[in-house]
Amino acid sequence: MQPSTPTIAIIIRTKDRPQLLTRSLQSLVEQKHQPNEVIVVNDGGVNVENIITDFSKLNICLISNDTNQGRAGAGNQGVQATHCDVIGFLDDDDRLLPDHLQRLIIAITNFDAKIVYSGCRLLKRDLLGEQVILQEQTVGQFNEPYDAQRLNYENYIPLINLLIDRKLWQEVGGFDEKFDMFEDWDLLLRLSKHTSFYHVDYITAEYAVWGNSQITQTQDQQHW
């Protein structure tokens, strides 16, 4: 008997970057395995309802915050709004490659994994103002085998790479909203106490590095 395919929700946190949000949503439209639900959390930013309307192919739930809740708060809001089996995150300046969800959901289904992750390439992006991307340059990648000990001292798995069992997320309590930074690393450390992460050895996402940021800082520098 074939195992059933888990349902997938993708949470996008965004604020004041409508053009980048459009690019992220387009990367979901292009997925070979479509998400069952997309939760867009507009965390106190400009109105994006017109953008959501343009992506009617996606099953989008829009949450609009009047005031900024921060990365951790917005992420928790997104997860609380879905009942899908597994969750993933896509910030508005990142993109998923077309095979991202397909490869990860196969791993979850075939290996009964609670957490799976793939690799991503790091794109350095330079802006004109805050809207027009002038240049993109690949400057590195994250695509390393799972090592629970390494995770204790290095945040080497970007959140964009992961699919996480929603019930396990709830069990560990989601993001700790006391964190202004490193909320993703703190979450992964708590998740690692419950299960190993299954590594899918493919590059399936693009992670943004802005301006003069160093590669070693990409996990530290939060987007807002």
Backbone as numpy.savetxt, mean C-alpha at the origin, in Angstrom:
# Nx Ny Nz CAx CAy CAz Cx Cy Cz
-10.44 -30.47 -3.84 -11.28 -29.27 -3.84 -10.40 -28.02 -3.84
-10.63 -27.14 -4.80 -9.84 -25.92 -4.92 -10.20 -24.94 -3.80
-9.19 -24.33 -3.16 -9.50 -23.31 -2.15 -10.14 -22.09 -2.80
-11.04 -21.45 -2.08 -11.69 -20.26 -2.62 -10.71 -19.10 -2.67
-10.91 -18.22 -3.63 -10.03 -17.06 -3.79 -10.45 -15.97 -2.81
-9.55 -15.50 -1.96 -9.91 -14.45 -1.00 -10.29 -13.15 -1.70
-11.18 -12.40 -1.09 -11.51 -11.07 -1.60 -10.45 -10.07 -1.14
-10.21 -9.05 -1.98 -9.12 -8.10 -1.74 -9.66 -6.68 -1.67
-9.24 -5.95 -0.65 -9.48 -4.51 -0.57 -8.14 -3.79 -0.61
-8.06 -2.73 -1.41 -6.88 -1.88 -1.46 -7.23 -0.54 -0.84
-6.43 -0.10 0.11 -6.64 1.18 0.79 -5.65 2.20 0.25
-6.17 3.34 -0.22 -5.33 4.43 -0.71 -5.50 5.62 0.22
-4.40 6.08 0.79 -4.40 7.30 1.60 -3.91 8.44 0.72
-4.65 9.55 0.71 -4.29 10.65 -0.19 -4.56 11.99 0.48
-3.82 13.00 0.04 -4.04 14.36 0.53 -3.41 15.35 -0.45
-4.26 16.14 -1.11 -3.83 17.28 -1.93 -2.94 16.90 -3.10
-3.11 15.69 -3.65 -2.32 15.30 -4.82 -3.21 14.57 -5.82
-4.17 15.28 -6.39 -5.14 14.62 -7.27 -4.52 13.96 -8.49
-3.49 14.58 -9.07 -2.89 13.97 -10.26 -2.23 12.63 -9.92
-1.56 12.59 -8.78 -0.93 11.34 -8.37 -1.97 10.29 -8.01
-3.05 10.69 -7.38 -4.14 9.76 -7.08 -4.67 9.13 -8.36
-4.80 9.93 -9.40 -5.27 9.41 -10.69 -4.34 8.31 -11.20
-3.05 8.53 -11.10 -2.07 7.53 -11.55 -2.17 6.24 -10.74
-2.34 6.37 -9.44 -2.45 5.18 -8.59 -3.71 4.39 -8.92
-4.82 5.09 -9.08 -6.07 4.40 -9.43 -5.97 3.73 -10.79
-5.31 4.37 -11.74 -5.15 3.76 -13.05 -4.36 2.45 -12.95
-3.40 2.40 -12.05 -2.64 1.16 -11.88 -3.51 0.03 -11.34
-4.58 0.37 -10.63 -5.53 -0.65 -10.17 -6.43 -1.11 -11.31
-6.85 -0.18 -12.15 -7.65 -0.56 -13.33 -6.90 -1.57 -14.18
-5.58 -1.43 -14.25 -4.76 -2.27 -15.12 -4.36 -3.60 -14.49
-4.83 -3.89 -13.29 -4.49 -5.15 -12.63 -5.12 -6.34 -13.36
-4.34 -7.40 -13.54 -4.85 -8.63 -14.15 -5.86 -9.31 -13.23
-5.64 -9.19 -11.93 -6.61 -9.66 -10.93 -7.16 -8.42 -10.24
-8.42 -8.13 -10.49 -9.00 -6.88 -9.99 -9.31 -6.95 -8.49
-9.07 -5.86 -7.77 -9.47 -5.82 -6.36 -10.99 -5.82 -6.25
-11.51 -6.42 -5.20 -12.96 -6.42 -4.99 -13.45 -5.06 -4.51
-12.59 -4.33 -3.83 -12.98 -3.03 -3.28 -11.74 -2.14 -3.17
-11.95 -0.85 -3.40 -10.90 0.15 -3.23 -11.42 1.19 -2.25
-10.72 1.39 -1.15 -11.10 2.39 -0.16 -10.15 3.57 -0.30
-10.66 4.72 -0.71 -9.86 5.93 -0.82 -10.15 6.80 0.39
-9.12 7.07 1.19 -9.25 7.94 2.35 -8.61 9.28 2.01
-9.45 10.29 1.77 -8.97 11.65 1.49 -8.80 12.34 2.84
-7.55 12.45 3.27 -7.28 12.84 4.65 -7.14 14.36 4.79
-8.28 15.05 4.64 -8.31 16.50 4.80 -7.81 17.27 3.61
-7.78 16.64 2.44 -7.27 17.29 1.23 -8.35 17.88 0.36
-7.95 18.31 -0.84 -8.88 18.89 -1.80 -9.89 17.84 -2.23
-11.04 18.29 -2.70 -12.11 17.40 -3.13 -11.64 16.51 -4.28
-11.90 15.20 -4.18 -11.49 14.26 -5.23 -12.66 13.48 -5.80
-13.88 13.93 -5.54 -15.05 13.19 -5.99 -15.07 13.04 -7.51
-14.62 14.07 -8.24 -14.62 13.98 -9.70 -13.65 12.91 -10.18
-12.55 12.73 -9.48 -11.60 11.68 -9.85 -12.21 10.30 -9.62
-12.87 10.14 -8.49 -13.51 8.86 -8.19 -14.53 8.51 -9.26
-15.28 9.49 -9.71 -16.28 9.27 -10.76 -15.65 8.76 -12.04
-14.44 9.22 -12.34 -13.75 8.80 -13.57 -13.32 7.34 -13.53
-13.32 6.74 -12.35 -12.87 5.35 -12.21 -14.02 4.44 -11.80
-15.11 4.53 -12.54 -16.30 3.76 -12.22 -16.09 2.26 -12.41
-15.03 1.86 -13.12 -14.74 0.43 -13.28 -14.34 -0.20 -11.95
-13.83 0.61 -11.05 -13.42 0.12 -9.74 -14.56 0.29 -8.74
-14.67 -0.64 -7.82 -15.66 -0.53 -6.74 -15.04 0.30 -5.62
-15.24 1.64 -5.70 -14.55 2.56 -4.80 -15.49 3.07 -3.71
-14.98 3.03 -2.48 -15.62 3.70 -1.35 -14.74 4.88 -0.97
-15.30 6.08 -0.99 -14.55 7.29 -0.66 -14.86 7.75 0.75
-13.82 7.92 1.56 -13.94 8.49 2.89 -13.25 9.85 2.86
-13.98 10.91 3.18 -13.42 12.26 3.15 -13.36 12.82 4.57
-12.17 13.06 5.06 -11.98 13.64 6.39 -11.92 15.15 6.30
-12.67 15.82 7.17 -12.61 17.29 7.21 -11.27 17.77 7.75
-10.71 17.01 8.68 -9.40 17.35 9.24 -8.46 16.16 9.09
-7.19 16.46 9.03 -6.17 15.45 8.82 -6.08 14.50 10.01
-6.17 13.20 9.73 -6.07 12.17 10.78 -4.68 11.55 10.84
-3.82 11.89 9.89 -2.48 11.30 9.86 -2.48 9.96 9.15
-1.28 9.50 8.82 -1.16 8.26 8.05 -1.76 7.06 8.78
-1.45 6.92 10.06 -1.95 5.78 10.81 -3.47 5.83 10.94
-4.00 6.99 11.30 -5.44 7.12 11.45 -6.19 6.88 10.16
-5.68 7.45 9.06 -6.32 7.26 7.76 -6.26 5.79 7.33
-5.13 5.14 7.60 -5.03 3.73 7.26 -6.01 2.87 8.03
-6.15 3.13 9.32 -7.12 2.38 10.12 -8.54 2.61 9.64
-8.86 3.85 9.28 -10.19 4.14 8.74 -10.48 3.29 7.52
-9.50 3.20 6.64 -9.69 2.43 5.42 -9.97 0.97 5.68
-9.22 0.37 6.59 -9.43 -1.04 6.89 -10.78 -1.26 7.57
-11.17 -0.36 8.45 -12.45 -0.49 9.14 -13.63 -0.42 8.19
-13.42 0.15 7.01 -14.52 0.33 6.06 -14.74 -0.88 5.16
-13.92 -1.91 5.27 -14.06 -3.06 4.38 -14.28 -4.35 5.16
-14.90 -5.32 4.48 -15.06 -6.66 5.04 -14.35 -7.69 4.17
-13.49 -7.26 3.27 -12.76 -8.19 2.42 -11.80 -9.06 3.25
-11.40 -10.17 2.67 -10.57 -11.13 3.40 -9.15 -10.62 3.62
-8.59 -9.98 2.61 -7.22 -9.49 2.72 -7.17 -8.02 2.32
-6.16 -7.32 2.83 -6.04 -5.89 2.57 -4.63 -5.57 2.07
-4.57 -4.55 1.23 -3.29 -4.02 0.77 -3.35 -2.51 0.79
-2.20 -1.88 0.71 -2.11 -0.42 0.76 -1.41 0.11 -0.47
-1.92 1.24 -0.97 -1.33 1.91 -2.13 -1.43 3.40 -1.88
-0.32 4.03 -1.47 -0.36 5.48 -1.28 -0.42 6.19 -2.63
-0.87 7.44 -2.60 -1.22 8.10 -3.86 -0.03 8.36 -4.78
1.19 8.30 -4.28 2.35 8.54 -5.15 3.03 7.25 -5.59
2.45 6.10 -5.27 3.00 4.81 -5.67 2.10 4.16 -6.72
2.63 3.12 -7.37 1.86 2.41 -8.39 2.11 0.91 -8.28
1.08 0.14 -8.63 1.20 -1.31 -8.72 1.35 -1.70 -10.18
2.24 -2.63 -10.47 2.37 -3.17 -11.81 1.24 -4.17 -12.06
0.90 -4.43 -13.33 -0.32 -5.19 -13.64 -0.42 -6.58 -13.00
0.70 -7.23 -12.70 0.64 -8.58 -12.15 0.72 -8.62 -10.62
0.69 -7.47 -9.97 0.89 -7.42 -8.52 -0.13 -8.27 -7.76
-1.39 -7.96 -7.90 -2.41 -8.68 -7.14 -2.51 -10.13 -7.59
-2.34 -10.38 -8.86 -2.41 -11.75 -9.37 -1.36 -12.64 -8.70
-0.13 -12.18 -8.65 0.94 -12.99 -8.07 0.74 -13.18 -6.56
0.32 -12.13 -5.87 0.18 -12.25 -4.42 -1.02 -13.11 -4.03
-2.11 -12.99 -4.75 -3.29 -13.77 -4.38 -3.08 -15.25 -4.68
-2.29 -15.57 -5.71 -1.94 -16.96 -5.97 -1.15 -17.53 -4.79
-0.22 -16.75 -4.27 0.58 -17.20 -3.13 -0.28 -17.41 -1.89
-1.18 -16.48 -1.62 -2.07 -16.62 -0.47 -2.92 -17.88 -0.59
-3.46 -18.11 -1.78 -4.36 -19.24 -2.00 -3.62 -20.57 -1.95
-2.48 -20.65 -2.62 -1.77 -21.92 -2.75 -0.99 -22.31 -1.51
-0.54 -21.33 -0.74 0.32 -21.63 0.41 -0.35 -21.31 1.74
-1.63 -20.97 1.71 -2.39 -20.69 2.93 -1.65 -19.70 3.82
-1.09 -18.67 3.19 -0.31 -17.67 3.92 -1.21 -16.56 4.44
-0.88 -16.05 5.61 -1.62 -14.92 6.18 -1.07 -13.58 5.71
0.21 -13.55 5.37 0.85 -12.33 4.88 1.78 -12.70 3.74
1.62 -12.03 2.61 2.52 -12.24 1.47 3.05 -10.89 1.02
4.23 -10.90 0.42 4.78 -9.66 -0.11 5.68 -9.95 -1.30
5.77 -8.96 -2.17 6.62 -9.04 -3.36 7.70 -7.97 -3.25
8.36 -7.69 -4.37 9.36 -6.64 -4.40 8.85 -5.40 -5.10
9.57 -4.30 -4.91 9.24 -3.06 -5.61 10.52 -2.37 -6.04
10.44 -1.61 -7.12 11.56 -0.77 -7.50 11.34 0.63 -6.96
12.42 1.30 -6.64 12.37 2.65 -6.10 12.54 3.64 -7.24
11.58 4.55 -7.38 11.64 5.56 -8.42 11.87 6.92 -7.78
12.97 7.56 -8.13 13.20 8.93 -7.71 12.39 9.84 -8.61
11.60 10.72 -8.00 10.72 11.61 -8.76 11.03 13.05 -8.43
11.11 13.87 -9.47 11.32 15.31 -9.31 10.08 16.03 -9.80
9.68 17.06 -9.07 8.42 17.75 -9.34 8.64 19.17 -9.84
7.69 19.61 -10.67 7.54 21.02 -11.00 6.31 21.48 -10.23
6.53 22.36 -9.25 5.43 22.68 -8.36 5.09 21.44 -7.55
3.79 21.15 -7.41 3.37 19.97 -6.66 2.57 19.01 -7.51
2.49 19.27 -8.81 1.61 18.46 -9.63 2.32 17.72 -10.75
3.20 18.38 -11.48 3.74 17.80 -12.70 5.05 17.08 -12.41
5.09 15.80 -12.72 6.31 15.02 -12.54 7.20 15.23 -13.76
8.40 15.78 -13.52 9.31 16.07 -14.62 10.15 14.86 -15.00
10.52 14.05 -14.04 11.49 13.01 -14.30 11.30 11.86 -13.33
11.50 10.64 -13.81 11.53 9.46 -12.95 12.80 8.68 -13.24
13.44 8.22 -12.20 14.69 7.48 -12.35 14.70 6.34 -11.35
14.92 5.12 -11.83 15.02 3.98 -10.93 16.33 4.05 -10.15
16.24 4.01 -8.82 17.44 4.19 -7.99 17.69 3.00 -7.06
16.91 1.95 -7.17 17.13 0.79 -6.32 15.89 -0.07 -6.26
15.89 -1.02 -5.35 14.72 -1.87 -5.18 14.72 -2.49 -3.78
13.52 -2.91 -3.36 13.35 -3.76 -2.19 12.80 -5.08 -2.70
13.52 -6.17 -2.50 13.01 -7.49 -2.89 13.84 -8.55 -2.19
13.68 -8.65 -0.88 14.53 -9.51 -0.06 13.72 -10.63 0.59
14.32 -11.81 0.76 13.63 -12.90 1.46 13.24 -12.49 2.88
12.25 -13.17 3.41 11.77 -12.83 4.75 12.78 -13.25 5.81
13.06 -12.34 6.71 13.97 -12.57 7.83 13.44 -11.81 9.03
12.81 -12.54 9.95 12.18 -11.90 11.10 13.20 -11.15 11.96
14.41 -11.69 12.07 15.43 -11.01 12.87 15.85 -9.69 12.22
16.01 -9.71 10.91 16.38 -8.49 10.20 15.31 -7.42 10.36
14.06 -7.82 10.37 12.96 -6.87 10.49 13.04 -6.10 11.81
13.69 -6.67 12.81 13.82 -5.99 14.10 14.68 -4.73 14.02
15.61 -4.69 13.06 16.50 -3.53 12.98 16.47 -2.82 11.63
15.71 -3.36 10.67 15.64 -2.71 9.35 14.23 -2.86 8.77
13.67 -1.75 8.37 12.34 -1.75 7.76 12.51 -1.95 6.26
12.65 -3.21 5.85 13.03 -3.51 4.46 11.87 -4.02 3.60
10.65 -3.99 4.13 9.48 -4.42 3.37 8.50 -3.25 3.30
8.47 -2.49 2.22 7.51 -1.40 2.10 6.07 -1.91 2.16
5.21 -1.11 2.75 3.82 -1.51 2.93 3.13 -1.81 1.60
3.51 -1.10 0.54 2.90 -1.30 -0.77 3.07 -2.74 -1.26
4.09 -3.44 -0.79 4.41 -4.78 -1.28 3.49 -5.86 -0.72
2.75 -5.56 0.33 2.10 -6.60 1.13 0.62 -6.79 0.84
0.15 -8.02 1.03 -1.26 -8.31 1.28 -1.34 -8.97 2.65
-2.29 -8.52 3.47 -2.38 -8.93 4.87 -3.77 -9.47 5.16
-3.83 -10.59 5.84 -5.11 -11.14 6.28 -5.80 -10.14 7.21
-7.04 -9.77 6.87 -7.71 -8.70 7.62 -7.98 -9.11 9.07
-8.31 -10.35 9.31 -8.57 -10.78 10.69 -7.30 -10.72 11.54
-6.16 -11.05 10.93 -4.91 -10.93 11.66 -4.60 -9.47 11.94
-4.85 -8.61 10.96 -4.70 -7.16 11.16 -5.51 -6.71 12.39
-6.76 -7.15 12.45 -7.61 -6.76 13.57 -7.08 -7.33 14.89
-6.54 -8.53 14.84 -6.03 -9.17 16.05 -4.88 -8.39 16.66
-4.01 -7.82 15.80 -2.87 -7.07 16.33 -3.20 -5.60 16.57
-4.39 -5.16 16.15 -4.84 -3.81 16.46 -4.57 -2.76 15.40
-4.13 -3.17 14.21 -3.91 -2.20 13.14 -2.75 -1.25 13.43
-2.77 -0.09 12.77 -1.72 0.91 13.00 -1.86 1.51 14.40
-0.75 1.75 15.04 -0.73 2.47 16.31 -0.75 3.97 15.98
-1.84 4.64 16.32 -2.02 6.04 15.92 -1.17 7.01 16.72
-0.41 6.52 17.66 0.55 7.38 18.37 1.77 7.67 17.50
1.95 6.88 16.45 3.12 7.04 15.59 2.83 8.04 14.47
3.66 9.08 14.35 3.62 9.97 13.20 4.46 9.42 12.06
5.45 8.62 12.38 6.30 7.94 11.42 6.51 6.51 11.89
6.95 5.66 10.97 7.27 4.26 11.27 6.04 3.45 11.69
4.84 3.96 11.41 3.65 3.19 11.78 3.60 1.86 11.03
4.13 1.83 9.81 4.14 0.59 9.04 5.13 -0.42 9.63
6.31 0.05 10.01 7.32 -0.84 10.60 6.82 -1.42 11.92
6.24 -0.57 12.76 5.67 -1.05 14.02 4.62 -2.12 13.77
3.77 -1.91 12.77 2.75 -2.90 12.44 3.39 -4.23 12.02
4.39 -4.17 11.14 5.02 -5.40 10.66 5.69 -6.16 11.80
6.29 -5.46 12.73 6.91 -6.13 13.87 5.87 -6.88 14.69
4.72 -6.27 14.90 3.67 -6.95 15.67 3.09 -8.12 14.89
2.92 -7.96 13.59 2.42 -9.06 12.76 3.40 -10.23 12.76
4.70 -9.92 12.75 5.72 -10.97 12.68 5.74 -11.86 13.92
5.13 -11.40 15.01 5.04 -12.22 16.22 3.99 -13.32 16.07
3.14 -13.19 15.05 2.03 -14.13 14.87 2.24 -15.09 13.71
3.01 -14.69 12.69 3.15 -15.53 11.50 4.38 -15.11 10.72
4.90 -16.02 9.91 5.95 -15.66 8.96 5.32 -15.02 7.73
6.10 -14.24 7.00 5.64 -13.60 5.78 6.15 -14.43 4.59
5.28 -14.65 3.61 5.67 -15.41 2.42 6.15 -14.44 1.35
7.39 -14.64 0.87 7.99 -13.74 -0.11 7.75 -14.25 -1.53
7.17 -13.40 -2.37 6.99 -13.67 -3.80 8.10 -12.92 -4.53
9.01 -13.66 -5.13 10.24 -13.08 -5.65 10.05 -12.45 -7.04
9.24 -11.41 -7.09 9.02 -10.63 -8.31 8.90 -9.16 -7.94
9.31 -8.29 -8.86 9.09 -6.86 -8.71 7.72 -6.54 -9.27
6.80 -6.10 -8.41 5.42 -5.88 -8.86 4.87 -4.51 -8.49
5.73 -3.60 -8.04 5.24 -2.28 -7.62 6.34 -1.24 -7.79
5.92 0.03 -7.77 6.83 1.17 -7.85 6.63 2.05 -6.64
7.72 2.31 -5.93 7.70 3.05 -4.67 8.41 4.38 -4.89
7.76 5.48 -4.53 8.27 6.81 -4.83 9.30 7.28 -3.82
10.39 7.84 -4.34 11.40 8.54 -3.54 11.46 9.95 -4.10
11.22 10.95 -3.27 11.05 12.32 -3.76 12.33 13.13 -3.63
12.58 13.94 -4.65 13.63 14.96 -4.61 14.99 14.38 -4.29
15.61 14.88 -3.21 16.96 14.48 -2.84 16.99 13.40 -1.76
15.83 12.76 -1.51 15.79 11.73 -0.48 16.78 10.61 -0.80
17.41 10.08 0.22 18.31 8.95 0.05 17.51 7.66 0.12
18.00 6.63 -0.55 17.31 5.34 -0.54 17.12 4.85 0.88
18.12 5.03 1.72 18.02 4.53 3.09 16.98 5.28 3.91
16.50 6.40 3.38 15.51 7.19 4.11 14.09 6.94 3.61
13.92 6.15 2.56 12.61 6.07 1.93 11.55 5.53 2.87
11.93 4.62 3.75 10.96 4.09 4.67 10.71 5.04 5.83
11.61 6.01 6.04 11.48 6.94 7.15 10.66 8.17 6.78
10.77 8.63 5.54 10.16 9.89 5.16 8.72 9.65 4.72
7.79 10.06 5.54 6.39 9.83 5.25 5.87 10.91 4.31
4.78 10.61 3.64 4.32 11.46 2.56 3.57 12.69 3.04
3.00 12.65 4.23 2.38 13.85 4.77 2.29 13.73 6.29
